[in-house]
Amino acid sequence: MYILMILAFIILFICMLLITIATIITKKTFMDREKNSPFECGFDPKSSARVPFSLHFFLIAMIFLIFDVEITLIFPLIMIMNISNMMNYFMISSFFIFILLIGLYHEWNQGALNWTN
């Protein structure tokens, strides 16, 4: 029992020694302006928060998120293809893709996918 306690103290001492040495010889600076500030969408957080935000950038980001989420909804359709009725599978998957294509056409028709106006 004493041997285990001595071994635990030795391991604790070695760990604390390594942490102390790593902290002393590290090159990381904590007083850096960029490291102390949060990064949000490319804005400078030290300037005024009342700068105009590009609504077009926001729309492109939302479209990306929507189509990123739909990929996660298509994966289960691929996995259940072998165990489902092919007629039901075809109807459900074609309806889902049809809704996505209508949404994509609407965004394209409204001009949300054009980066320059």
Biopython code that builds the backbone (N, CA, C, O; Angstrom):
import numpy as np
from Bio.PDB.StructureBuilder import StructureBuilder

atoms = [
    (1, "MET", "N", (0.816, -1.185, 0.000)),
    (1, "MET", "CA", (0.000, 0.000, 0.000)),
    (1, "MET", "C", (0.865, 1.255, 0.000)),
    (1, "MET", "O", (0.566, 2.222, -0.701)),
    (2, "TYR", "N", (1.935, 1.237, 0.788)),
    (2, "TYR", "CA", (2.843, 2.376, 0.833)),
    (2, "TYR", "C", (3.566, 2.549, -0.498)),
    (2, "TYR", "O", (3.857, 3.671, -0.913)),
    (3, "ILE", "N", (3.851, 1.452, -1.154)),
    (3, "ILE", "CA", (4.544, 1.519, -2.435)),
    (3, "ILE", "C", (3.652, 2.215, -3.478)),
    (3, "ILE", "O", (4.138, 3.009, -4.284)),
    (4, "LEU", "N", (2.358, 1.914, -3.456)),
    (4, "LEU", "CA", (1.431, 2.560, -4.386)),
    (4, "LEU", "C", (1.313, 4.060, -4.111)),
    (4, "LEU", "O", (1.244, 4.857, -5.046)),
    (5, "MET", "N", (1.290, 4.445, -2.837)),
    (5, "MET", "CA", (1.225, 5.869, -2.506)),
    (5, "MET", "C", (2.491, 6.590, -2.941)),
    (5, "MET", "O", (2.424, 7.693, -3.482)),
    (6, "ILE", "N", (3.639, 5.978, -2.710)),
    (6, "ILE", "CA", (4.907, 6.588, -3.117)),
    (6, "ILE", "C", (4.961, 6.690, -4.642)),
    (6, "ILE", "O", (5.410, 7.701, -5.181)),
    (7, "LEU", "N", (4.505, 5.646, -5.338)),
    (7, "LEU", "CA", (4.482, 5.661, -6.789)),
    (7, "LEU", "C", (3.527, 6.749, -7.321)),
    (7, "LEU", "O", (3.833, 7.416, -8.310)),
    (8, "ALA", "N", (2.402, 6.917, -6.677)),
    (8, "ALA", "CA", (1.448, 7.956, -7.083)),
    (8, "ALA", "C", (2.047, 9.345, -6.887)),
    (8, "ALA", "O", (1.881, 10.213, -7.745)),
    (9, "PHE", "N", (2.741, 9.571, -5.770)),
    (9, "PHE", "CA", (3.381, 10.859, -5.536)),
    (9, "PHE", "C", (4.498, 11.126, -6.538)),
    (9, "PHE", "O", (4.675, 12.259, -6.985)),
    (10, "ILE", "N", (5.240, 10.100, -6.886)),
    (10, "ILE", "CA", (6.312, 10.263, -7.883)),
    (10, "ILE", "C", (5.711, 10.631, -9.239)),
    (10, "ILE", "O", (6.218, 11.520, -9.924)),
    (11, "ILE", "N", (4.631, 9.948, -9.625)),
    (11, "ILE", "CA", (3.976, 10.247, -10.900)),
    (11, "ILE", "C", (3.396, 11.658, -10.882)),
    (11, "ILE", "O", (3.508, 12.381, -11.871)),
    (12, "LEU", "N", (2.779, 12.059, -9.776)),
    (12, "LEU", "CA", (2.241, 13.405, -9.646)),
    (12, "LEU", "C", (3.356, 14.448, -9.735)),
    (12, "LEU", "O", (3.192, 15.482, -10.382)),
    (13, "PHE", "N", (4.486, 14.174, -9.087)),
    (13, "PHE", "CA", (5.618, 15.097, -9.128)),
    (13, "PHE", "C", (6.169, 15.234, -10.536)),
    (13, "PHE", "O", (6.480, 16.342, -10.971)),
    (14, "ILE", "N", (6.295, 14.128, -11.255)),
    (14, "ILE", "CA", (6.804, 14.172, -12.635)),
    (14, "ILE", "C", (5.843, 14.951, -13.536)),
    (14, "ILE", "O", (6.281, 15.747, -14.366)),
    (15, "CYS", "N", (4.553, 14.728, -13.377)),
    (15, "CYS", "CA", (3.560, 15.460, -14.181)),
    (15, "CYS", "C", (3.614, 16.951, -13.900)),
    (15, "CYS", "O", (3.597, 17.757, -14.830)),
    (16, "MET", "N", (3.677, 17.328, -12.636)),
    (16, "MET", "CA", (3.751, 18.743, -12.290)),
    (16, "MET", "C", (5.046, 19.373, -12.802)),
    (16, "MET", "O", (5.047, 20.523, -13.243)),
    (17, "LEU", "N", (6.138, 18.627, -12.745)),
    (17, "LEU", "CA", (7.410, 19.119, -13.256)),
    (17, "LEU", "C", (7.339, 19.338, -14.764)),
    (17, "LEU", "O", (7.834, 20.350, -15.259)),
    (18, "LEU", "N", (6.736, 18.417, -15.498)),
    (18, "LEU", "CA", (6.611, 18.564, -16.946)),
    (18, "LEU", "C", (5.699, 19.738, -17.315)),
    (18, "LEU", "O", (5.993, 20.471, -18.258)),
    (19, "ILE", "N", (4.611, 19.919, -16.591)),
    (19, "ILE", "CA", (3.709, 21.040, -16.852)),
    (19, "ILE", "C", (4.418, 22.366, -16.591)),
    (19, "ILE", "O", (4.264, 23.316, -17.359)),
    (20, "THR", "N", (5.186, 22.432, -15.521)),
    (20, "THR", "CA", (5.912, 23.656, -15.185)),
    (20, "THR", "C", (6.968, 23.968, -16.244)),
    (20, "THR", "O", (7.096, 25.115, -16.672)),
    (21, "ILE", "N", (7.711, 22.975, -16.660)),
    (21, "ILE", "CA", (8.742, 23.189, -17.682)),
    (21, "ILE", "C", (8.101, 23.621, -19.005)),
    (21, "ILE", "O", (8.611, 24.522, -19.672)),
    (22, "ALA", "N", (6.990, 22.990, -19.388)),
    (22, "ALA", "CA", (6.315, 23.352, -20.639)),
    (22, "ALA", "C", (5.769, 24.770, -20.576)),
    (22, "ALA", "O", (5.788, 25.476, -21.584)),
    (23, "THR", "N", (5.288, 25.202, -19.427)),
    (23, "THR", "CA", (4.771, 26.560, -19.273)),
    (23, "THR", "C", (5.900, 27.589, -19.341)),
    (23, "THR", "O", (5.720, 28.682, -19.879)),
    (24, "ILE", "N", (7.041, 27.238, -18.803)),
    (24, "ILE", "CA", (8.164, 28.176, -18.790)),
    (24, "ILE", "C", (8.759, 28.350, -20.188)),
    (24, "ILE", "O", (9.076, 29.473, -20.579)),
    (25, "ILE", "N", (8.916, 27.272, -20.942)),
    (25, "ILE", "CA", (9.621, 27.371, -22.226)),
    (25, "ILE", "C", (8.693, 27.582, -23.420)),
    (25, "ILE", "O", (9.159, 27.597, -24.559)),
    (26, "THR", "N", (7.414, 27.744, -23.190)),
    (26, "THR", "CA", (6.495, 27.933, -24.313)),
    (26, "THR", "C", (6.685, 29.298, -24.958)),
    (26, "THR", "O", (7.109, 30.250, -24.303)),
    (27, "LYS", "N", (6.363, 29.392, -26.265)),
    (27, "LYS", "CA", (6.492, 30.647, -26.988)),
    (27, "LYS", "C", (5.142, 31.344, -27.142)),
    (27, "LYS", "O", (5.067, 32.402, -27.767)),
    (28, "LYS", "N", (4.100, 30.782, -26.595)),
    (28, "LYS", "CA", (2.766, 31.358, -26.734)),
    (28, "LYS", "C", (2.668, 32.629, -25.898)),
    (28, "LYS", "O", (3.044, 32.654, -24.726)),
    (29, "THR", "N", (2.156, 33.679, -26.526)),
    (29, "THR", "CA", (1.972, 34.933, -25.805)),
    (29, "THR", "C", (0.498, 35.118, -25.497)),
    (29, "THR", "O", (-0.356, 34.839, -26.338)),
    (30, "PHE", "N", (0.202, 35.577, -24.324)),
    (30, "PHE", "CA", (-1.171, 35.801, -23.904)),
    (30, "PHE", "C", (-1.588, 37.256, -24.066)),
    (30, "PHE", "O", (-2.760, 37.584, -23.883)),
    (31, "MET", "N", (-0.660, 38.123, -24.402)),
    (31, "MET", "CA", (-0.971, 39.537, -24.532)),
    (31, "MET", "C", (-1.202, 39.942, -25.987)),
    (31, "MET", "O", (-1.231, 41.134, -26.294)),
    (32, "ASP", "N", (-1.365, 38.991, -26.871)),
    (32, "ASP", "CA", (-1.567, 39.278, -28.277)),
    (32, "ASP", "C", (-2.995, 39.767, -28.516)),
    (32, "ASP", "O", (-3.943, 39.172, -28.005)),
    (33, "ARG", "N", (-3.157, 40.842, -29.284)),
    (33, "ARG", "CA", (-4.476, 41.446, -29.512)),
    (33, "ARG", "C", (-5.400, 40.496, -30.263)),
    (33, "ARG", "O", (-6.576, 40.381, -29.919)),
    (34, "GLU", "N", (-4.887, 39.816, -31.282)),
    (34, "GLU", "CA", (-5.717, 38.935, -32.088)),
    (34, "GLU", "C", (-6.141, 37.687, -31.332)),
    (34, "GLU", "O", (-7.233, 37.165, -31.558)),
    (35, "LYS", "N", (-5.295, 37.208, -30.443)),
    (35, "LYS", "CA", (-5.639, 35.994, -29.702)),
    (35, "LYS", "C", (-6.628, 36.265, -28.582)),
    (35, "LYS", "O", (-7.361, 35.365, -28.171)),
    (36, "ASN", "N", (-6.658, 37.488, -28.087)),
    (36, "ASN", "CA", (-7.589, 37.829, -27.015)),
    (36, "ASN", "C", (-8.967, 38.230, -27.524)),
    (36, "ASN", "O", (-9.904, 38.351, -26.735)),
    (37, "SER", "N", (-9.100, 38.434, -28.816)),
    (37, "SER", "CA", (-10.381, 38.886, -29.357)),
    (37, "SER", "C", (-11.093, 37.729, -30.057)),
    (37, "SER", "O", (-10.441, 36.886, -30.672)),
    (38, "PRO", "N", (-12.421, 37.681, -29.969)),
    (38, "PRO", "CA", (-13.162, 36.635, -30.674)),
    (38, "PRO", "C", (-13.197, 36.924, -32.171)),
    (38, "PRO", "O", (-13.136, 38.080, -32.591)),
    (39, "PHE", "N", (-13.295, 35.877, -32.961)),
    (39, "PHE", "CA", (-13.352, 36.029, -34.411)),
    (39, "PHE", "C", (-14.769, 35.736, -34.870)),
    (39, "PHE", "O", (-15.250, 34.612, -34.728)),
    (40, "GLU", "N", (-15.440, 36.737, -35.420)),
    (40, "GLU", "CA", (-16.825, 36.595, -35.871)),
    (40, "GLU", "C", (-16.937, 37.095, -37.297)),
    (40, "GLU", "O", (-16.938, 38.305, -37.523)),
    (41, "CYS", "N", (-17.029, 36.214, -38.247)),
    (41, "CYS", "CA", (-17.352, 36.536, -39.646)),
    (41, "CYS", "C", (-16.414, 37.566, -40.266)),
    (41, "CYS", "O", (-16.833, 38.291, -41.169)),
    (42, "GLY", "N", (-15.195, 37.657, -39.830)),
    (42, "GLY", "CA", (-14.249, 38.572, -40.434)),
    (42, "GLY", "C", (-14.339, 40.000, -39.956)),
    (42, "GLY", "O", (-13.633, 40.858, -40.486)),
    (43, "PHE", "N", (-15.181, 40.297, -38.972)),
    (43, "PHE", "CA", (-15.291, 41.654, -38.457)),
    (43, "PHE", "C", (-14.202, 41.902, -37.427)),
    (43, "PHE", "O", (-13.770, 40.986, -36.728)),
    (44, "ASP", "N", (-13.769, 43.139, -37.344)),
    (44, "ASP", "CA", (-12.817, 43.534, -36.320)),
    (44, "ASP", "C", (-13.598, 43.824, -35.039)),
    (44, "ASP", "O", (-14.360, 44.790, -35.000)),
    (45, "PRO", "N", (-13.430, 43.013, -33.986)),
    (45, "PRO", "CA", (-14.236, 43.217, -32.780)),
    (45, "PRO", "C", (-13.835, 44.450, -31.985)),
    (45, "PRO", "O", (-14.564, 44.853, -31.078)),
    (46, "LYS", "N", (-12.702, 45.057, -32.297)),
    (46, "LYS", "CA", (-12.275, 46.252, -31.566)),
    (46, "LYS", "C", (-12.885, 47.523, -32.137)),
    (46, "LYS", "O", (-12.813, 48.583, -31.516)),
    (47, "SER", "N", (-13.491, 47.420, -33.328)),
    (47, "SER", "CA", (-14.102, 48.614, -33.922)),
    (47, "SER", "C", (-15.583, 48.672, -33.539)),
    (47, "SER", "O", (-16.061, 47.876, -32.731)),
    (48, "SER", "N", (-16.283, 49.610, -34.124)),
    (48, "SER", "CA", (-17.688, 49.809, -33.816)),
    (48, "SER", "C", (-18.520, 48.607, -34.272)),
    (48, "SER", "O", (-18.255, 48.015, -35.318)),
    (49, "ALA", "N", (-19.513, 48.265, -33.483)),
    (49, "ALA", "CA", (-20.371, 47.131, -33.817)),
    (49, "ALA", "C", (-21.484, 47.532, -34.762)),
    (49, "ALA", "O", (-22.261, 46.671, -35.174)),
    (50, "ARG", "N", (-21.596, 48.777, -35.117)),
    (50, "ARG", "CA", (-22.673, 49.283, -35.964)),
    (50, "ARG", "C", (-22.253, 49.410, -37.422)),
    (50, "ARG", "O", (-22.661, 50.356, -38.097)),
    (51, "VAL", "N", (-21.452, 48.483, -37.917)),
    (51, "VAL", "CA", (-21.083, 48.509, -39.326)),
    (51, "VAL", "C", (-22.138, 47.742, -40.112)),
    (51, "VAL", "O", (-22.725, 46.801, -39.578)),
    (52, "PRO", "N", (-22.396, 48.113, -41.359)),
    (52, "PRO", "CA", (-23.420, 47.417, -42.145)),
    (52, "PRO", "C", (-22.989, 45.992, -42.461)),
    (52, "PRO", "O", (-21.838, 45.731, -42.810)),
    (53, "PHE", "N", (-23.936, 45.088, -42.330)),
    (53, "PHE", "CA", (-23.674, 43.672, -42.570)),
    (53, "PHE", "C", (-24.240, 43.306, -43.930)),
    (53, "PHE", "O", (-25.345, 43.720, -44.278)),
    (54, "SER", "N", (-23.495, 42.539, -44.694)),
    (54, "SER", "CA", (-23.935, 42.130, -46.018)),
    (54, "SER", "C", (-25.031, 41.079, -45.895)),
    (54, "SER", "O", (-24.791, 39.962, -45.437)),
    (55, "LEU", "N", (-26.237, 41.455, -46.309)),
    (55, "LEU", "CA", (-27.355, 40.517, -46.276)),
    (55, "LEU", "C", (-27.151, 39.391, -47.274)),
    (55, "LEU", "O", (-27.620, 38.272, -47.068)),
    (56, "HIS", "N", (-26.453, 39.695, -48.353)),
    (56, "HIS", "CA", (-26.189, 38.658, -49.352)),
    (56, "HIS", "C", (-25.278, 37.566, -48.781)),
    (56, "HIS", "O", (-25.489, 36.382, -49.043)),
    (57, "PHE", "N", (-24.277, 37.961, -48.008)),
    (57, "PHE", "CA", (-23.416, 36.975, -47.344)),
    (57, "PHE", "C", (-24.232, 36.093, -46.409)),
    (57, "PHE", "O", (-24.013, 34.884, -46.342)),
    (58, "PHE", "N", (-25.166, 36.691, -45.693)),
    (58, "PHE", "CA", (-26.026, 35.940, -44.790)),
    (58, "PHE", "C", (-26.896, 34.946, -45.555)),
    (58, "PHE", "O", (-27.064, 33.808, -45.116)),
    (59, "LEU", "N", (-27.450, 35.361, -46.691)),
    (59, "LEU", "CA", (-28.277, 34.461, -47.501)),
    (59, "LEU", "C", (-27.476, 33.281, -48.038)),
    (59, "LEU", "O", (-27.954, 32.147, -48.024)),
    (60, "ILE", "N", (-26.274, 33.540, -48.507)),
    (60, "ILE", "CA", (-25.425, 32.451, -49.001)),
    (60, "ILE", "C", (-25.089, 31.484, -47.872)),
    (60, "ILE", "O", (-25.064, 30.273, -48.087)),
    (61, "ALA", "N", (-24.833, 31.995, -46.685)),
    (61, "ALA", "CA", (-24.539, 31.127, -45.542)),
    (61, "ALA", "C", (-25.750, 30.277, -45.167)),
    (61, "ALA", "O", (-25.600, 29.099, -44.842)),
    (62, "MET", "N", (-26.938, 30.854, -45.207)),
    (62, "MET", "CA", (-28.154, 30.092, -44.887)),
    (62, "MET", "C", (-28.431, 29.019, -45.932)),
    (62, "MET", "O", (-28.834, 27.906, -45.592)),
    (63, "ILE", "N", (-28.217, 29.348, -47.198)),
    (63, "ILE", "CA", (-28.406, 28.346, -48.264)),
    (63, "ILE", "C", (-27.414, 27.210, -48.088)),
    (63, "ILE", "O", (-27.769, 26.043, -48.255)),
    (64, "PHE", "N", (-26.173, 27.542, -47.751)),
    (64, "PHE", "CA", (-25.182, 26.490, -47.505)),
    (64, "PHE", "C", (-25.621, 25.591, -46.358)),
    (64, "PHE", "O", (-25.519, 24.368, -46.456)),
    (65, "LEU", "N", (-26.108, 26.182, -45.273)),
    (65, "LEU", "CA", (-26.546, 25.371, -44.133)),
    (65, "LEU", "C", (-27.733, 24.479, -44.488)),
    (65, "LEU", "O", (-27.798, 23.325, -44.064)),
    (66, "ILE", "N", (-28.662, 25.013, -45.260)),
    (66, "ILE", "CA", (-29.822, 24.207, -45.652)),
    (66, "ILE", "C", (-29.384, 23.013, -46.479)),
    (66, "ILE", "O", (-29.826, 21.892, -46.225)),
    (67, "PHE", "N", (-28.525, 23.230, -47.462)),
    (67, "PHE", "CA", (-28.101, 22.118, -48.304)),
    (67, "PHE", "C", (-27.106, 21.209, -47.602)),
    (67, "PHE", "O", (-26.952, 20.051, -47.992)),
    (68, "ASP", "N", (-26.441, 21.697, -46.597)),
    (68, "ASP", "CA", (-25.582, 20.840, -45.794)),
    (68, "ASP", "C", (-26.424, 19.902, -44.933)),
    (68, "ASP", "O", (-26.082, 18.731, -44.766)),
    (69, "VAL", "N", (-27.514, 20.413, -44.393)),
    (69, "VAL", "CA", (-28.401, 19.582, -43.579)),
    (69, "VAL", "C", (-29.138, 18.569, -44.447)),
    (69, "VAL", "O", (-29.390, 17.450, -43.999)),
    (70, "GLU", "N", (-29.486, 18.934, -45.674)),
    (70, "GLU", "CA", (-30.203, 17.982, -46.516)),
    (70, "GLU", "C", (-29.333, 16.804, -46.896)),
    (70, "GLU", "O", (-29.858, 15.722, -47.161)),
    (71, "ILE", "N", (-28.036, 16.973, -46.932)),
    (71, "ILE", "CA", (-27.156, 15.832, -47.195)),
    (71, "ILE", "C", (-27.257, 14.827, -46.050)),
    (71, "ILE", "O", (-27.238, 13.618, -46.283)),
    (72, "THR", "N", (-27.362, 15.310, -44.838)),
    (72, "THR", "CA", (-27.515, 14.386, -43.715)),
    (72, "THR", "C", (-28.879, 13.712, -43.724)),
    (72, "THR", "O", (-29.047, 12.653, -43.118)),
    (73, "LEU", "N", (-29.845, 14.302, -44.393)),
    (73, "LEU", "CA", (-31.149, 13.651, -44.521)),
    (73, "LEU", "C", (-31.180, 12.658, -45.676)),
    (73, "LEU", "O", (-32.009, 11.748, -45.675)),
    (74, "ILE", "N", (-30.303, 12.810, -46.653)),
    (74, "ILE", "CA", (-30.247, 11.870, -47.774)),
    (74, "ILE", "C", (-29.506, 10.592, -47.393)),
    (74, "ILE", "O", (-29.830, 9.529, -47.923)),
    (75, "PHE", "N", (-28.539, 10.654, -46.508)),
    (75, "PHE", "CA", (-27.774, 9.466, -46.127)),
    (75, "PHE", "C", (-28.642, 8.316, -45.612)),
    (75, "PHE", "O", (-28.416, 7.176, -46.017)),
    (76, "PRO", "N", (-29.624, 8.562, -44.740)),
    (76, "PRO", "CA", (-30.464, 7.422, -44.335)),
    (76, "PRO", "C", (-31.274, 6.831, -45.492)),
    (76, "PRO", "O", (-31.584, 5.640, -45.481)),
    (77, "LEU", "N", (-31.617, 7.646, -46.483)),
    (77, "LEU", "CA", (-32.320, 7.107, -47.641)),
    (77, "LEU", "C", (-31.453, 6.095, -48.383)),
    (77, "LEU", "O", (-31.954, 5.089, -48.884)),
    (78, "ILE", "N", (-30.178, 6.360, -48.449)),
    (78, "ILE", "CA", (-29.262, 5.423, -49.108)),
    (78, "ILE", "C", (-29.138, 4.140, -48.289)),
    (78, "ILE", "O", (-29.077, 3.045, -48.849)),
    (79, "MET", "N", (-29.102, 4.276, -46.973)),
    (79, "MET", "CA", (-28.913, 3.102, -46.111)),
    (79, "MET", "C", (-30.136, 2.176, -46.101)),
    (79, "MET", "O", (-29.978, 0.964, -45.959)),
    (80, "ILE", "N", (-31.348, 2.721, -46.250)),
    (80, "ILE", "CA", (-32.538, 1.868, -46.183)),
    (80, "ILE", "C", (-33.006, 1.406, -47.557)),
    (80, "ILE", "O", (-34.081, 0.819, -47.679)),
    (81, "MET", "N", (-32.220, 1.664, -48.579)),
    (81, "MET", "CA", (-32.617, 1.288, -49.930)),
    (81, "MET", "C", (-32.791, -0.218, -50.077)),
    (81, "MET", "O", (-33.697, -0.662, -50.783)),
    (82, "ASN", "N", (-31.950, -1.008, -49.432)),
    (82, "ASN", "CA", (-32.018, -2.467, -49.562)),
    (82, "ASN", "C", (-33.172, -3.086, -48.795)),
    (82, "ASN", "O", (-33.663, -4.149, -49.177)),
    (83, "ILE", "N", (-33.618, -2.445, -47.718)),
    (83, "ILE", "CA", (-34.634, -3.087, -46.869)),
    (83, "ILE", "C", (-36.038, -2.532, -47.062)),
    (83, "ILE", "O", (-36.964, -2.953, -46.370)),
    (84, "SER", "N", (-36.213, -1.595, -47.991)),
    (84, "SER", "CA", (-37.539, -1.004, -48.160)),
    (84, "SER", "C", (-38.144, -1.417, -49.492)),
    (84, "SER", "O", (-37.461, -1.938, -50.374)),
    (85, "ASN", "N", (-39.436, -1.173, -49.611)),
    (85, "ASN", "CA", (-40.139, -1.409, -50.855)),
    (85, "ASN", "C", (-39.650, -0.377, -51.868)),
    (85, "ASN", "O", (-39.611, 0.815, -51.561)),
    (86, "MET", "N", (-39.279, -0.813, -53.063)),
    (86, "MET", "CA", (-38.666, 0.081, -54.027)),
    (86, "MET", "C", (-39.627, 1.160, -54.520)),
    (86, "MET", "O", (-39.207, 2.277, -54.822)),
    (87, "MET", "N", (-40.902, 0.831, -54.601)),
    (87, "MET", "CA", (-41.870, 1.843, -55.040)),
    (87, "MET", "C", (-42.008, 2.955, -53.992)),
    (87, "MET", "O", (-42.007, 4.138, -54.333)),
    (88, "ASN", "N", (-42.126, 2.568, -52.715)),
    (88, "ASN", "CA", (-42.197, 3.569, -51.638)),
    (88, "ASN", "C", (-40.898, 4.359, -51.546)),
    (88, "ASN", "O", (-40.918, 5.572, -51.339)),
    (89, "TYR", "N", (-39.778, 3.676, -51.698)),
    (89, "TYR", "CA", (-38.481, 4.338, -51.624)),
    (89, "TYR", "C", (-38.353, 5.370, -52.741)),
    (89, "TYR", "O", (-37.899, 6.491, -52.510)),
    (90, "PHE", "N", (-38.753, 4.988, -53.949)),
    (90, "PHE", "CA", (-38.662, 5.904, -55.080)),
    (90, "PHE", "C", (-39.573, 7.111, -54.891)),
    (90, "PHE", "O", (-39.182, 8.237, -55.200)),
    (91, "MET", "N", (-40.783, 6.888, -54.385)),
    (91, "MET", "CA", (-41.728, 7.992, -54.182)),
    (91, "MET", "C", (-41.198, 8.979, -53.130)),
    (91, "MET", "O", (-41.216, 10.192, -53.342)),
    (92, "ILE", "N", (-40.729, 8.447, -52.002)),
    (92, "ILE", "CA", (-40.254, 9.312, -50.914)),
    (92, "ILE", "C", (-38.997, 10.081, -51.320)),
    (92, "ILE", "O", (-38.906, 11.288, -51.098)),
    (93, "SER", "N", (-38.036, 9.384, -51.910)),
    (93, "SER", "CA", (-36.788, 10.059, -52.283)),
    (93, "SER", "C", (-37.004, 11.056, -53.409)),
    (93, "SER", "O", (-36.402, 12.130, -53.393)),
    (94, "SER", "N", (-37.847, 10.733, -54.388)),
    (94, "SER", "CA", (-38.095, 11.690, -55.464)),
    (94, "SER", "C", (-38.869, 12.908, -54.955)),
    (94, "SER", "O", (-38.625, 14.022, -55.419)),
    (95, "PHE", "N", (-39.796, 12.720, -54.010)),
    (95, "PHE", "CA", (-40.517, 13.850, -53.424)),
    (95, "PHE", "C", (-39.562, 14.760, -52.655)),
    (95, "PHE", "O", (-39.647, 15.984, -52.751)),
    (96, "PHE", "N", (-38.658, 14.157, -51.895)),
    (96, "PHE", "CA", (-37.688, 14.932, -51.120)),
    (96, "PHE", "C", (-36.773, 15.723, -52.042)),
    (96, "PHE", "O", (-36.550, 16.912, -51.814)),
    (97, "ILE", "N", (-36.243, 15.092, -53.069)),
    (97, "ILE", "CA", (-35.342, 15.777, -53.992)),
    (97, "ILE", "C", (-36.105, 16.828, -54.801)),
    (97, "ILE", "O", (-35.543, 17.871, -55.134)),
    (98, "PHE", "N", (-37.381, 16.568, -55.122)),
    (98, "PHE", "CA", (-38.206, 17.537, -55.837)),
    (98, "PHE", "C", (-38.399, 18.805, -55.008)),
    (98, "PHE", "O", (-38.317, 19.913, -55.539)),
    (99, "ILE", "N", (-38.651, 18.649, -53.722)),
    (99, "ILE", "CA", (-38.786, 19.824, -52.845)),
    (99, "ILE", "C", (-37.479, 20.618, -52.798)),
    (99, "ILE", "O", (-37.502, 21.849, -52.837)),
    (100, "LEU", "N", (-36.348, 19.927, -52.716)),
    (100, "LEU", "CA", (-35.058, 20.629, -52.702)),
    (100, "LEU", "C", (-34.798, 21.352, -54.018)),
    (100, "LEU", "O", (-34.277, 22.467, -54.021)),
    (101, "LEU", "N", (-35.157, 20.724, -55.137)),
    (101, "LEU", "CA", (-34.952, 21.368, -56.429)),
    (101, "LEU", "C", (-35.853, 22.584, -56.608)),
    (101, "LEU", "O", (-35.439, 23.575, -57.209)),
    (102, "ILE", "N", (-37.075, 22.522, -56.096)),
    (102, "ILE", "CA", (-37.960, 23.682, -56.156)),
    (102, "ILE", "C", (-37.381, 24.833, -55.324)),
    (102, "ILE", "O", (-37.414, 25.988, -55.747)),
    (103, "GLY", "N", (-36.856, 24.509, -54.147)),
    (103, "GLY", "CA", (-36.224, 25.544, -53.317)),
    (103, "GLY", "C", (-35.004, 26.139, -53.989)),
    (103, "GLY", "O", (-34.791, 27.350, -53.929)),
    (104, "LEU", "N", (-34.191, 25.294, -54.636)),
    (104, "LEU", "CA", (-33.014, 25.787, -55.348)),
    (104, "LEU", "C", (-33.423, 26.665, -56.526)),
    (104, "LEU", "O", (-32.805, 27.702, -56.766)),
    (105, "TYR", "N", (-34.456, 26.262, -57.261)),
    (105, "TYR", "CA", (-34.935, 27.072, -58.374)),
    (105, "TYR", "C", (-35.472, 28.422, -57.883)),
    (105, "TYR", "O", (-35.248, 29.452, -58.519)),
    (106, "HIS", "N", (-36.166, 28.410, -56.770)),
    (106, "HIS", "CA", (-36.694, 29.662, -56.224)),
    (106, "HIS", "C", (-35.559, 30.610, -55.828)),
    (106, "HIS", "O", (-35.616, 31.805, -56.117)),
    (107, "GLU", "N", (-34.544, 30.080, -55.174)),
    (107, "GLU", "CA", (-33.405, 30.911, -54.793)),
    (107, "GLU", "C", (-32.676, 31.442, -56.022)),
    (107, "GLU", "O", (-32.240, 32.593, -56.044)),
    (108, "TRP", "N", (-32.548, 30.608, -57.032)),
    (108, "TRP", "CA", (-31.881, 31.009, -58.264)),
    (108, "TRP", "C", (-32.699, 32.079, -58.980)),
    (108, "TRP", "O", (-32.148, 33.053, -59.496)),
    (109, "ASN", "N", (-34.021, 31.890, -59.008)),
    (109, "ASN", "CA", (-34.905, 32.828, -59.685)),
    (109, "ASN", "C", (-34.942, 34.187, -58.955)),
    (109, "ASN", "O", (-35.077, 35.227, -59.599)),
    (110, "GLN", "N", (-34.826, 34.179, -57.638)),
    (110, "GLN", "CA", (-34.827, 35.418, -56.876)),
    (110, "GLN", "C", (-33.481, 36.145, -56.933)),
    (110, "GLN", "O", (-33.378, 37.301, -56.521)),
    (111, "GLY", "N", (-32.457, 35.469, -57.441)),
    (111, "GLY", "CA", (-31.133, 36.088, -57.571)),
    (111, "GLY", "C", (-30.286, 35.972, -56.327)),
    (111, "GLY", "O", (-29.294, 36.689, -56.201)),
    (112, "ALA", "N", (-30.636, 35.098, -55.403)),
    (112, "ALA", "CA", (-29.863, 34.973, -54.173)),
    (112, "ALA", "C", (-28.543, 34.253, -54.396)),
    (112, "ALA", "O", (-27.637, 34.358, -53.570)),
    (113, "LEU", "N", (-28.421, 33.525, -55.497)),
    (113, "LEU", "CA", (-27.182, 32.786, -55.749)),
    (113, "LEU", "C", (-26.172, 33.600, -56.560)),
    (113, "LEU", "O", (-25.029, 33.175, -56.725)),
    (114, "ASN", "N", (-26.579, 34.756, -57.064)),
    (114, "ASN", "CA", (-25.653, 35.628, -57.792)),
    (114, "ASN", "C", (-24.893, 36.470, -56.787)),
    (114, "ASN", "O", (-25.483, 37.186, -55.978)),
    (115, "TRP", "N", (-23.557, 36.372, -56.853)),
    (115, "TRP", "CA", (-22.768, 37.101, -55.868)),
    (115, "TRP", "C", (-22.727, 38.594, -56.196)),
    (115, "TRP", "O", (-22.733, 39.427, -55.289)),
    (116, "THR", "N", (-22.686, 38.934, -57.473)),
    (116, "THR", "CA", (-22.704, 40.352, -57.855)),
    (116, "THR", "C", (-24.047, 40.674, -58.467)),
    (116, "THR", "O", (-24.624, 39.853, -59.179)),
    (117, "ASN", "N", (-24.543, 41.855, -58.195)),
    (117, "ASN", "CA", (-25.853, 42.248, -58.720)),
    (117, "ASN", "C", (-25.730, 42.995, -60.015)),
    (117, "ASN", "O", (-26.738, 43.399, -60.593)),
]
sb = StructureBuilder()
sb.init_structure("model")
sb.init_model(0)
sb.init_chain("A")
sb.init_seg("    ")
for serial, (resi, resn, name, xyz) in enumerate(atoms, 1):
    if name == "N":
        sb.init_residue(resn, " ", resi, " ")
    sb.init_atom(name, np.array(xyz, "f"), 0.0, 1.0, " ", f" {name:<3s}", serial, name[0])
structure = sb.get_structure()
